[in-house]
Amino acid sequence: MESQKNRLLVRLLFVVALTVQSSCSESVEDVDVCANRTASLVGDTMCSLNNVPFVWAPEYEVAIVYITSTWSEIATFNSSAEDTIAKEAFLSYCVRFKNNMFNFMKKLHDDPNANEKVKKAINKWYQAVDSISKKNWFLPVNPDLRHFQVHFPSSFKHLLVESTAVNGEAPDENTKREVNHFTLGTAQMLIELVAQISKQIREIPKKSSV
């Protein structure tokens, strides 16, 4: 009963976030207003509690938590097909993220406005990601769907925490915009992948109970 209540709450928060998002235009001023309205309706999230500077982050967090929570209802959690879908999507995210991050690191190093603290922060982040990739992203031998149900939201959290650290060292608004752009693009990729997992799981033929 408690888990059902939690799922209903997450869904409510997601609907609220989408409702607010759909009413906002593309201007910077309206995005700020949109974020404030979302925060007032949804309440504290990991993003707000950790002072994440990206105004879009709470809505993305709610969306990722909602999408992954639905896997409990649409999957059997004993299907190798479901596990494979989630694993392939997660590894796709990891590879694309690492490649994009390398390009972003190089871009910051070539930026004359980026100071040494920013470069040091992005280097430290990339080196950590590179180390994890060589250990197969710490995946268990046979990861199942439940594993990724936790792993994707955790990946989003780590993205924001590390991006916030880099953003905090940015000396000017232009560099902060570059950090925001990279982080938002990665978050969009993550949401697209978890949504794709849901779609593919729903398309798996269900076994007959007879």
mmCIF file of the C-alpha atoms, coordinates in Angstrom:
data_MODEL
# 
_entry.id   MODEL 
# 
loop_
_atom_site.group_PDB 
_atom_site.id 
_atom_site.type_symbol 
_atom_site.label_atom_id 
_atom_site.label_alt_id 
_atom_site.label_comp_id 
_atom_site.label_asym_id 
_atom_site.label_entity_id 
_atom_site.label_seq_id 
_atom_site.pdbx_PDB_ins_code 
_atom_site.Cartn_x 
_atom_site.Cartn_y 
_atom_site.Cartn_z 
_atom_site.occupancy 
_atom_site.B_iso_or_equiv 
_atom_site.pdbx_formal_charge 
_atom_site.auth_seq_id 
_atom_site.auth_comp_id 
_atom_site.auth_asym_id 
_atom_site.auth_atom_id 
_atom_site.pdbx_PDB_model_num 
ATOM 1   C CA . MET A 1 1   ? 0.000  0.000   0.000   1.00 0.00 ? 1   MET A CA 1 
ATOM 2   C CA . GLU A 1 2   ? 2.824  2.375   0.908   1.00 0.00 ? 2   GLU A CA 1 
ATOM 3   C CA . SER A 1 3   ? 4.654  1.744   -2.374  1.00 0.00 ? 3   SER A CA 1 
ATOM 4   C CA . GLN A 1 4   ? 1.429  2.393   -4.276  1.00 0.00 ? 4   GLN A CA 1 
ATOM 5   C CA . LYS A 1 5   ? 1.015  5.731   -2.497  1.00 0.00 ? 5   LYS A CA 1 
ATOM 6   C CA . ASN A 1 6   ? 4.588  6.656   -3.363  1.00 0.00 ? 6   ASN A CA 1 
ATOM 7   C CA . ARG A 1 7   ? 4.017  5.855   -7.039  1.00 0.00 ? 7   ARG A CA 1 
ATOM 8   C CA . LEU A 1 8   ? 0.868  7.979   -7.063  1.00 0.00 ? 8   LEU A CA 1 
ATOM 9   C CA . LEU A 1 9   ? 2.756  10.857  -5.467  1.00 0.00 ? 9   LEU A CA 1 
ATOM 10  C CA . VAL A 1 10  ? 5.542  10.640  -8.032  1.00 0.00 ? 10  VAL A CA 1 
ATOM 11  C CA . ARG A 1 11  ? 2.996  10.621  -10.834 1.00 0.00 ? 11  ARG A CA 1 
ATOM 12  C CA . LEU A 1 12  ? 1.256  13.652  -9.381  1.00 0.00 ? 12  LEU A CA 1 
ATOM 13  C CA . LEU A 1 13  ? 4.553  15.524  -9.171  1.00 0.00 ? 13  LEU A CA 1 
ATOM 14  C CA . PHE A 1 14  ? 5.350  14.577  -12.760 1.00 0.00 ? 14  PHE A CA 1 
ATOM 15  C CA . VAL A 1 15  ? 1.982  15.817  -14.016 1.00 0.00 ? 15  VAL A CA 1 
ATOM 16  C CA . VAL A 1 16  ? 2.473  19.061  -12.127 1.00 0.00 ? 16  VAL A CA 1 
ATOM 17  C CA . ALA A 1 17  ? 5.937  19.509  -13.600 1.00 0.00 ? 17  ALA A CA 1 
ATOM 18  C CA . LEU A 1 18  ? 4.731  18.895  -17.151 1.00 0.00 ? 18  LEU A CA 1 
ATOM 19  C CA . THR A 1 19  ? 1.746  21.202  -16.677 1.00 0.00 ? 19  THR A CA 1 
ATOM 20  C CA . VAL A 1 20  ? 3.975  24.027  -15.524 1.00 0.00 ? 20  VAL A CA 1 
ATOM 21  C CA . GLN A 1 21  ? 6.549  23.325  -18.217 1.00 0.00 ? 21  GLN A CA 1 
ATOM 22  C CA . SER A 1 22  ? 3.963  23.388  -20.992 1.00 0.00 ? 22  SER A CA 1 
ATOM 23  C CA . SER A 1 23  ? 2.800  26.847  -19.916 1.00 0.00 ? 23  SER A CA 1 
ATOM 24  C CA . CYS A 1 24  ? 6.270  28.395  -20.166 1.00 0.00 ? 24  CYS A CA 1 
ATOM 25  C CA . SER A 1 25  ? 7.739  30.078  -23.227 1.00 0.00 ? 25  SER A CA 1 
ATOM 26  C CA . GLU A 1 26  ? 11.329 29.904  -24.416 1.00 0.00 ? 26  GLU A CA 1 
ATOM 27  C CA . SER A 1 27  ? 12.562 33.216  -22.968 1.00 0.00 ? 27  SER A CA 1 
ATOM 28  C CA . VAL A 1 28  ? 15.090 33.168  -20.161 1.00 0.00 ? 28  VAL A CA 1 
ATOM 29  C CA . GLU A 1 29  ? 12.813 35.226  -17.932 1.00 0.00 ? 29  GLU A CA 1 
ATOM 30  C CA . ASP A 1 30  ? 9.924  32.810  -18.360 1.00 0.00 ? 30  ASP A CA 1 
ATOM 31  C CA . VAL A 1 31  ? 12.164 29.788  -17.746 1.00 0.00 ? 31  VAL A CA 1 
ATOM 32  C CA . ASP A 1 32  ? 13.120 31.286  -14.374 1.00 0.00 ? 32  ASP A CA 1 
ATOM 33  C CA . VAL A 1 33  ? 9.464  31.904  -13.542 1.00 0.00 ? 33  VAL A CA 1 
ATOM 34  C CA . CYS A 1 34  ? 8.629  28.385  -14.695 1.00 0.00 ? 34  CYS A CA 1 
ATOM 35  C CA . ALA A 1 35  ? 11.276 26.882  -12.424 1.00 0.00 ? 35  ALA A CA 1 
ATOM 36  C CA . ASN A 1 36  ? 10.043 28.878  -9.448  1.00 0.00 ? 36  ASN A CA 1 
ATOM 37  C CA . ARG A 1 37  ? 6.451  27.766  -10.060 1.00 0.00 ? 37  ARG A CA 1 
ATOM 38  C CA . THR A 1 38  ? 7.523  24.147  -10.405 1.00 0.00 ? 38  THR A CA 1 
ATOM 39  C CA . ALA A 1 39  ? 9.518  24.321  -7.184  1.00 0.00 ? 39  ALA A CA 1 
ATOM 40  C CA . SER A 1 40  ? 6.584  25.824  -5.300  1.00 0.00 ? 40  SER A CA 1 
ATOM 41  C CA . LEU A 1 41  ? 4.222  23.089  -6.511  1.00 0.00 ? 41  LEU A CA 1 
ATOM 42  C CA . VAL A 1 42  ? 6.533  20.074  -6.407  1.00 0.00 ? 42  VAL A CA 1 
ATOM 43  C CA . GLY A 1 43  ? 8.505  21.007  -3.310  1.00 0.00 ? 43  GLY A CA 1 
ATOM 44  C CA . ASP A 1 44  ? 12.086 20.166  -2.428  1.00 0.00 ? 44  ASP A CA 1 
ATOM 45  C CA . THR A 1 45  ? 13.995 17.838  -4.722  1.00 0.00 ? 45  THR A CA 1 
ATOM 46  C CA . MET A 1 46  ? 17.557 16.604  -4.728  1.00 0.00 ? 46  MET A CA 1 
ATOM 47  C CA . CYS A 1 47  ? 18.281 19.503  -7.084  1.00 0.00 ? 47  CYS A CA 1 
ATOM 48  C CA . SER A 1 48  ? 16.982 22.207  -4.776  1.00 0.00 ? 48  SER A CA 1 
ATOM 49  C CA . LEU A 1 49  ? 18.467 20.651  -1.643  1.00 0.00 ? 49  LEU A CA 1 
ATOM 50  C CA . ASN A 1 50  ? 21.925 20.617  -3.225  1.00 0.00 ? 50  ASN A CA 1 
ATOM 51  C CA . ASN A 1 51  ? 21.632 24.148  -4.634  1.00 0.00 ? 51  ASN A CA 1 
ATOM 52  C CA . VAL A 1 52  ? 21.925 22.968  -8.229  1.00 0.00 ? 52  VAL A CA 1 
ATOM 53  C CA . PRO A 1 53  ? 22.147 26.150  -10.378 1.00 0.00 ? 53  PRO A CA 1 
ATOM 54  C CA . PHE A 1 54  ? 20.248 24.801  -13.406 1.00 0.00 ? 54  PHE A CA 1 
ATOM 55  C CA . VAL A 1 55  ? 16.633 26.019  -13.429 1.00 0.00 ? 55  VAL A CA 1 
ATOM 56  C CA . TRP A 1 56  ? 15.404 23.076  -15.509 1.00 0.00 ? 56  TRP A CA 1 
ATOM 57  C CA . ALA A 1 57  ? 16.893 20.409  -13.202 1.00 0.00 ? 57  ALA A CA 1 
ATOM 58  C CA . PRO A 1 58  ? 13.936 19.780  -10.801 1.00 0.00 ? 58  PRO A CA 1 
ATOM 59  C CA . GLU A 1 59  ? 11.573 19.050  -13.692 1.00 0.00 ? 59  GLU A CA 1 
ATOM 60  C CA . TYR A 1 60  ? 14.028 16.631  -15.268 1.00 0.00 ? 60  TYR A CA 1 
ATOM 61  C CA . GLU A 1 61  ? 14.588 14.920  -11.943 1.00 0.00 ? 61  GLU A CA 1 
ATOM 62  C CA . VAL A 1 62  ? 10.850 14.402  -11.445 1.00 0.00 ? 62  VAL A CA 1 
ATOM 63  C CA . ALA A 1 63  ? 10.503 13.090  -15.005 1.00 0.00 ? 63  ALA A CA 1 
ATOM 64  C CA . ILE A 1 64  ? 13.330 10.544  -14.655 1.00 0.00 ? 64  ILE A CA 1 
ATOM 65  C CA . VAL A 1 65  ? 12.055 9.320   -11.293 1.00 0.00 ? 65  VAL A CA 1 
ATOM 66  C CA . TYR A 1 66  ? 8.556  8.966   -12.722 1.00 0.00 ? 66  TYR A CA 1 
ATOM 67  C CA . ILE A 1 67  ? 9.584  7.112   -15.876 1.00 0.00 ? 67  ILE A CA 1 
ATOM 68  C CA . THR A 1 68  ? 11.793 4.613   -14.071 1.00 0.00 ? 68  THR A CA 1 
ATOM 69  C CA . SER A 1 69  ? 9.118  4.058   -11.398 1.00 0.00 ? 69  SER A CA 1 
ATOM 70  C CA . THR A 1 70  ? 6.693  2.818   -14.060 1.00 0.00 ? 70  THR A CA 1 
ATOM 71  C CA . TRP A 1 71  ? 8.996  -0.105  -14.830 1.00 0.00 ? 71  TRP A CA 1 
ATOM 72  C CA . SER A 1 72  ? 7.664  -1.802  -11.697 1.00 0.00 ? 72  SER A CA 1 
ATOM 73  C CA . GLU A 1 73  ? 4.239  -1.971  -13.337 1.00 0.00 ? 73  GLU A CA 1 
ATOM 74  C CA . ILE A 1 74  ? 5.040  -2.753  -16.955 1.00 0.00 ? 74  ILE A CA 1 
ATOM 75  C CA . ALA A 1 75  ? 7.778  -5.348  -16.424 1.00 0.00 ? 75  ALA A CA 1 
ATOM 76  C CA . THR A 1 76  ? 8.000  -8.808  -14.896 1.00 0.00 ? 76  THR A CA 1 
ATOM 77  C CA . PHE A 1 77  ? 11.552 -8.312  -13.546 1.00 0.00 ? 77  PHE A CA 1 
ATOM 78  C CA . ASN A 1 78  ? 12.448 -11.850 -14.600 1.00 0.00 ? 78  ASN A CA 1 
ATOM 79  C CA . SER A 1 79  ? 12.769 -11.299 -18.306 1.00 0.00 ? 79  SER A CA 1 
ATOM 80  C CA . SER A 1 80  ? 16.201 -11.455 -19.893 1.00 0.00 ? 80  SER A CA 1 
ATOM 81  C CA . ALA A 1 81  ? 14.839 -9.291  -22.713 1.00 0.00 ? 81  ALA A CA 1 
ATOM 82  C CA . GLU A 1 82  ? 13.987 -6.488  -20.285 1.00 0.00 ? 82  GLU A CA 1 
ATOM 83  C CA . ASP A 1 83  ? 17.394 -6.739  -18.648 1.00 0.00 ? 83  ASP A CA 1 
ATOM 84  C CA . THR A 1 84  ? 19.158 -6.601  -22.015 1.00 0.00 ? 84  THR A CA 1 
ATOM 85  C CA . ILE A 1 85  ? 17.165 -3.545  -23.123 1.00 0.00 ? 85  ILE A CA 1 
ATOM 86  C CA . ALA A 1 86  ? 18.092 -1.649  -19.962 1.00 0.00 ? 86  ALA A CA 1 
ATOM 87  C CA . LYS A 1 87  ? 21.746 -2.674  -20.091 1.00 0.00 ? 87  LYS A CA 1 
ATOM 88  C CA . GLU A 1 88  ? 22.200 -1.687  -23.728 1.00 0.00 ? 88  GLU A CA 1 
ATOM 89  C CA . ALA A 1 89  ? 20.542 1.682   -23.105 1.00 0.00 ? 89  ALA A CA 1 
ATOM 90  C CA . PHE A 1 90  ? 22.675 2.351   -20.048 1.00 0.00 ? 90  PHE A CA 1 
ATOM 91  C CA . LEU A 1 91  ? 25.911 1.466   -21.822 1.00 0.00 ? 91  LEU A CA 1 
ATOM 92  C CA . SER A 1 92  ? 24.833 3.651   -24.742 1.00 0.00 ? 92  SER A CA 1 
ATOM 93  C CA . TYR A 1 93  ? 24.388 6.534   -22.306 1.00 0.00 ? 93  TYR A CA 1 
ATOM 94  C CA . CYS A 1 94  ? 27.794 5.903   -20.724 1.00 0.00 ? 94  CYS A CA 1 
ATOM 95  C CA . VAL A 1 95  ? 29.687 5.800   -24.015 1.00 0.00 ? 95  VAL A CA 1 
ATOM 96  C CA . ARG A 1 96  ? 27.942 8.855   -25.468 1.00 0.00 ? 96  ARG A CA 1 
ATOM 97  C CA . PHE A 1 97  ? 28.334 10.765  -22.218 1.00 0.00 ? 97  PHE A CA 1 
ATOM 98  C CA . LYS A 1 98  ? 32.058 10.015  -21.992 1.00 0.00 ? 98  LYS A CA 1 
ATOM 99  C CA . ASN A 1 99  ? 32.643 11.035  -25.629 1.00 0.00 ? 99  ASN A CA 1 
ATOM 100 C CA . ASN A 1 100 ? 30.616 14.235  -25.253 1.00 0.00 ? 100 ASN A CA 1 
ATOM 101 C CA . MET A 1 101 ? 32.377 15.027  -22.014 1.00 0.00 ? 101 MET A CA 1 
ATOM 102 C CA . PHE A 1 102 ? 35.792 14.661  -23.633 1.00 0.00 ? 102 PHE A CA 1 
ATOM 103 C CA . ASN A 1 103 ? 34.745 17.142  -26.325 1.00 0.00 ? 103 ASN A CA 1 
ATOM 104 C CA . PHE A 1 104 ? 33.383 19.502  -23.692 1.00 0.00 ? 104 PHE A CA 1 
ATOM 105 C CA . MET A 1 105 ? 36.592 19.262  -21.670 1.00 0.00 ? 105 MET A CA 1 
ATOM 106 C CA . LYS A 1 106 ? 38.610 20.111  -24.773 1.00 0.00 ? 106 LYS A CA 1 
ATOM 107 C CA . LYS A 1 107 ? 36.299 23.044  -25.510 1.00 0.00 ? 107 LYS A CA 1 
ATOM 108 C CA . LEU A 1 108 ? 36.847 24.485  -22.036 1.00 0.00 ? 108 LEU A CA 1 
ATOM 109 C CA . HIS A 1 109 ? 40.607 24.040  -22.347 1.00 0.00 ? 109 HIS A CA 1 
ATOM 110 C CA . ASP A 1 110 ? 40.561 25.955  -25.635 1.00 0.00 ? 110 ASP A CA 1 
ATOM 111 C CA . ASP A 1 111 ? 38.401 28.734  -24.165 1.00 0.00 ? 111 ASP A CA 1 
ATOM 112 C CA . PRO A 1 112 ? 40.617 31.712  -23.237 1.00 0.00 ? 112 PRO A CA 1 
ATOM 113 C CA . ASN A 1 113 ? 38.016 32.831  -20.668 1.00 0.00 ? 113 ASN A CA 1 
ATOM 114 C CA . ALA A 1 114 ? 38.056 29.547  -18.743 1.00 0.00 ? 114 ALA A CA 1 
ATOM 115 C CA . ASN A 1 115 ? 40.323 29.725  -15.705 1.00 0.00 ? 115 ASN A CA 1 
ATOM 116 C CA . GLU A 1 116 ? 42.570 27.006  -14.318 1.00 0.00 ? 116 GLU A CA 1 
ATOM 117 C CA . LYS A 1 117 ? 40.057 26.081  -11.609 1.00 0.00 ? 117 LYS A CA 1 
ATOM 118 C CA . VAL A 1 118 ? 37.432 25.263  -14.234 1.00 0.00 ? 118 VAL A CA 1 
ATOM 119 C CA . LYS A 1 119 ? 39.915 23.216  -16.234 1.00 0.00 ? 119 LYS A CA 1 
ATOM 120 C CA . LYS A 1 120 ? 41.047 21.371  -13.133 1.00 0.00 ? 120 LYS A CA 1 
ATOM 121 C CA . ALA A 1 121 ? 37.432 20.587  -12.156 1.00 0.00 ? 121 ALA A CA 1 
ATOM 122 C CA . ILE A 1 122 ? 36.486 19.237  -15.581 1.00 0.00 ? 122 ILE A CA 1 
ATOM 123 C CA . ASN A 1 123 ? 39.735 17.222  -15.764 1.00 0.00 ? 123 ASN A CA 1 
ATOM 124 C CA . LYS A 1 124 ? 39.016 15.624  -12.392 1.00 0.00 ? 124 LYS A CA 1 
ATOM 125 C CA . TRP A 1 125 ? 35.489 14.751  -13.484 1.00 0.00 ? 125 TRP A CA 1 
ATOM 126 C CA . TYR A 1 126 ? 36.598 13.217  -16.784 1.00 0.00 ? 126 TYR A CA 1 
ATOM 127 C CA . GLN A 1 127 ? 39.368 11.199  -15.136 1.00 0.00 ? 127 GLN A CA 1 
ATOM 128 C CA . ALA A 1 128 ? 36.825 9.755   -12.691 1.00 0.00 ? 128 ALA A CA 1 
ATOM 129 C CA . VAL A 1 129 ? 34.489 8.804   -15.552 1.00 0.00 ? 129 VAL A CA 1 
ATOM 130 C CA . ASP A 1 130 ? 37.381 7.303   -17.504 1.00 0.00 ? 130 ASP A CA 1 
ATOM 131 C CA . SER A 1 131 ? 38.382 5.201   -14.495 1.00 0.00 ? 131 SER A CA 1 
ATOM 132 C CA . ILE A 1 132 ? 34.825 3.923   -14.026 1.00 0.00 ? 132 ILE A CA 1 
ATOM 133 C CA . SER A 1 133 ? 34.521 3.023   -17.706 1.00 0.00 ? 133 SER A CA 1 
ATOM 134 C CA . LYS A 1 134 ? 37.592 0.803   -17.483 1.00 0.00 ? 134 LYS A CA 1 
ATOM 135 C CA . LYS A 1 135 ? 35.819 -1.109  -14.702 1.00 0.00 ? 135 LYS A CA 1 
ATOM 136 C CA . ASN A 1 136 ? 32.720 -1.648  -16.889 1.00 0.00 ? 136 ASN A CA 1 
ATOM 137 C CA . TRP A 1 137 ? 30.864 1.082   -15.016 1.00 0.00 ? 137 TRP A CA 1 
ATOM 138 C CA . PHE A 1 138 ? 30.742 -1.175  -11.924 1.00 0.00 ? 138 PHE A CA 1 
ATOM 139 C CA . LEU A 1 139 ? 27.973 -3.253  -13.517 1.00 0.00 ? 139 LEU A CA 1 
ATOM 140 C CA . PRO A 1 140 ? 27.305 -6.641  -11.886 1.00 0.00 ? 140 PRO A CA 1 
ATOM 141 C CA . VAL A 1 141 ? 27.823 -9.752  -14.008 1.00 0.00 ? 141 VAL A CA 1 
ATOM 142 C CA . ASN A 1 142 ? 24.105 -10.098 -14.689 1.00 0.00 ? 142 ASN A CA 1 
ATOM 143 C CA . PRO A 1 143 ? 22.451 -6.724  -14.048 1.00 0.00 ? 143 PRO A CA 1 
ATOM 144 C CA . ASP A 1 144 ? 18.662 -6.831  -14.026 1.00 0.00 ? 144 ASP A CA 1 
ATOM 145 C CA . LEU A 1 145 ? 15.997 -4.205  -14.589 1.00 0.00 ? 145 LEU A CA 1 
ATOM 146 C CA . ARG A 1 146 ? 15.787 -3.390  -10.884 1.00 0.00 ? 146 ARG A CA 1 
ATOM 147 C CA . HIS A 1 147 ? 19.459 -2.475  -10.947 1.00 0.00 ? 147 HIS A CA 1 
ATOM 148 C CA . PHE A 1 148 ? 18.912 0.105   -13.679 1.00 0.00 ? 148 PHE A CA 1 
ATOM 149 C CA . GLN A 1 149 ? 15.736 1.389   -12.053 1.00 0.00 ? 149 GLN A CA 1 
ATOM 150 C CA . VAL A 1 150 ? 18.072 2.827   -9.415  1.00 0.00 ? 150 VAL A CA 1 
ATOM 151 C CA . HIS A 1 151 ? 21.108 3.412   -11.629 1.00 0.00 ? 151 HIS A CA 1 
ATOM 152 C CA . PHE A 1 152 ? 19.536 5.904   -14.038 1.00 0.00 ? 152 PHE A CA 1 
ATOM 153 C CA . PRO A 1 153 ? 18.319 8.343   -11.343 1.00 0.00 ? 153 PRO A CA 1 
ATOM 154 C CA . SER A 1 154 ? 21.711 7.988   -9.639  1.00 0.00 ? 154 SER A CA 1 
ATOM 155 C CA . SER A 1 155 ? 23.444 8.833   -12.927 1.00 0.00 ? 155 SER A CA 1 
ATOM 156 C CA . PHE A 1 156 ? 21.318 11.967  -13.203 1.00 0.00 ? 156 PHE A CA 1 
ATOM 157 C CA . LYS A 1 157 ? 22.210 12.965  -9.638  1.00 0.00 ? 157 LYS A CA 1 
ATOM 158 C CA . HIS A 1 158 ? 25.933 12.506  -10.264 1.00 0.00 ? 158 HIS A CA 1 
ATOM 159 C CA . LEU A 1 159 ? 25.673 14.515  -13.484 1.00 0.00 ? 159 LEU A CA 1 
ATOM 160 C CA . LEU A 1 160 ? 24.178 17.459  -11.625 1.00 0.00 ? 160 LEU A CA 1 
ATOM 161 C CA . VAL A 1 161 ? 26.519 17.285  -8.644  1.00 0.00 ? 161 VAL A CA 1 
ATOM 162 C CA . GLU A 1 162 ? 29.633 17.233  -10.845 1.00 0.00 ? 162 GLU A CA 1 
ATOM 163 C CA . SER A 1 163 ? 28.299 19.893  -13.229 1.00 0.00 ? 163 SER A CA 1 
ATOM 164 C CA . THR A 1 164 ? 27.516 22.140  -10.281 1.00 0.00 ? 164 THR A CA 1 
ATOM 165 C CA . ALA A 1 165 ? 31.119 21.809  -9.101  1.00 0.00 ? 165 ALA A CA 1 
ATOM 166 C CA . VAL A 1 166 ? 32.416 22.895  -12.521 1.00 0.00 ? 166 VAL A CA 1 
ATOM 167 C CA . ASN A 1 167 ? 29.848 25.691  -12.728 1.00 0.00 ? 167 ASN A CA 1 
ATOM 168 C CA . GLY A 1 168 ? 30.960 26.982  -9.346  1.00 0.00 ? 168 GLY A CA 1 
ATOM 169 C CA . GLU A 1 169 ? 34.453 27.605  -10.700 1.00 0.00 ? 169 GLU A CA 1 
ATOM 170 C CA . ALA A 1 170 ? 33.231 29.383  -13.848 1.00 0.00 ? 170 ALA A CA 1 
ATOM 171 C CA . PRO A 1 171 ? 34.550 32.978  -13.941 1.00 0.00 ? 171 PRO A CA 1 
ATOM 172 C CA . ASP A 1 172 ? 31.885 34.461  -16.210 1.00 0.00 ? 172 ASP A CA 1 
ATOM 173 C CA . GLU A 1 173 ? 28.328 33.992  -17.464 1.00 0.00 ? 173 GLU A CA 1 
ATOM 174 C CA . ASN A 1 174 ? 29.465 32.702  -20.847 1.00 0.00 ? 174 ASN A CA 1 
ATOM 175 C CA . THR A 1 175 ? 31.305 29.764  -19.251 1.00 0.00 ? 175 THR A CA 1 
ATOM 176 C CA . LYS A 1 176 ? 28.317 29.081  -16.988 1.00 0.00 ? 176 LYS A CA 1 
ATOM 177 C CA . ARG A 1 177 ? 26.086 28.960  -20.079 1.00 0.00 ? 177 ARG A CA 1 
ATOM 178 C CA . GLU A 1 178 ? 28.456 26.434  -21.667 1.00 0.00 ? 178 GLU A CA 1 
ATOM 179 C CA . VAL A 1 179 ? 28.271 24.234  -18.554 1.00 0.00 ? 179 VAL A CA 1 
ATOM 180 C CA . ASN A 1 180 ? 24.489 24.548  -18.520 1.00 0.00 ? 180 ASN A CA 1 
ATOM 181 C CA . HIS A 1 181 ? 24.266 23.643  -22.216 1.00 0.00 ? 181 HIS A CA 1 
ATOM 182 C CA . PHE A 1 182 ? 26.405 20.527  -21.792 1.00 0.00 ? 182 PHE A CA 1 
ATOM 183 C CA . THR A 1 183 ? 24.536 19.390  -18.683 1.00 0.00 ? 183 THR A CA 1 
ATOM 184 C CA . LEU A 1 184 ? 21.104 19.968  -20.215 1.00 0.00 ? 184 LEU A CA 1 
ATOM 185 C CA . GLY A 1 185 ? 22.073 18.056  -23.362 1.00 0.00 ? 185 GLY A CA 1 
ATOM 186 C CA . THR A 1 186 ? 23.236 15.102  -21.269 1.00 0.00 ? 186 THR A CA 1 
ATOM 187 C CA . ALA A 1 187 ? 20.047 15.178  -19.183 1.00 0.00 ? 187 ALA A CA 1 
ATOM 188 C CA . GLN A 1 188 ? 17.942 15.195  -22.352 1.00 0.00 ? 188 GLN A CA 1 
ATOM 189 C CA . MET A 1 189 ? 19.849 12.180  -23.650 1.00 0.00 ? 189 MET A CA 1 
ATOM 190 C CA . LEU A 1 190 ? 19.223 10.386  -20.348 1.00 0.00 ? 190 LEU A CA 1 
ATOM 191 C CA . ILE A 1 191 ? 15.477 11.064  -20.433 1.00 0.00 ? 191 ILE A CA 1 
ATOM 192 C CA . GLU A 1 192 ? 15.240 9.926   -24.049 1.00 0.00 ? 192 GLU A CA 1 
ATOM 193 C CA . LEU A 1 193 ? 16.926 6.638   -23.143 1.00 0.00 ? 193 LEU A CA 1 
ATOM 194 C CA . VAL A 1 194 ? 14.734 5.831   -20.117 1.00 0.00 ? 194 VAL A CA 1 
ATOM 195 C CA . ALA A 1 195 ? 11.655 6.654   -22.189 1.00 0.00 ? 195 ALA A CA 1 
ATOM 196 C CA . GLN A 1 196 ? 12.955 4.375   -24.941 1.00 0.00 ? 196 GLN A CA 1 
ATOM 197 C CA . ILE A 1 197 ? 13.414 1.573   -22.404 1.00 0.00 ? 197 ILE A CA 1 
ATOM 198 C CA . SER A 1 198 ? 9.784  1.933   -21.335 1.00 0.00 ? 198 SER A CA 1 
ATOM 199 C CA . LYS A 1 199 ? 8.592  1.826   -24.933 1.00 0.00 ? 199 LYS A CA 1 
ATOM 200 C CA . GLN A 1 200 ? 10.638 -1.267  -25.773 1.00 0.00 ? 200 GLN A CA 1 
ATOM 201 C CA . ILE A 1 201 ? 9.531  -3.101  -22.628 1.00 0.00 ? 201 ILE A CA 1 
ATOM 202 C CA . ARG A 1 202 ? 5.876  -2.445  -23.449 1.00 0.00 ? 202 ARG A CA 1 
ATOM 203 C CA . GLU A 1 203 ? 6.451  -3.931  -26.909 1.00 0.00 ? 203 GLU A CA 1 
ATOM 204 C CA . ILE A 1 204 ? 7.797  -7.236  -25.526 1.00 0.00 ? 204 ILE A CA 1 
ATOM 205 C CA . PRO A 1 205 ? 5.180  -9.973  -26.047 1.00 0.00 ? 205 PRO A CA 1 
ATOM 206 C CA . LYS A 1 206 ? 3.833  -11.004 -22.655 1.00 0.00 ? 206 LYS A CA 1 
ATOM 207 C CA . LYS A 1 207 ? 3.857  -14.674 -21.803 1.00 0.00 ? 207 LYS A CA 1 
ATOM 208 C CA . SER A 1 208 ? 0.518  -16.357 -21.592 1.00 0.00 ? 208 SER A CA 1 
ATOM 209 C CA . SER A 1 209 ? -0.609 -17.309 -18.082 1.00 0.00 ? 209 SER A CA 1 
ATOM 210 C CA . VAL A 1 210 ? -2.212 -20.484 -19.417 1.00 0.00 ? 210 VAL A CA 1 
# 
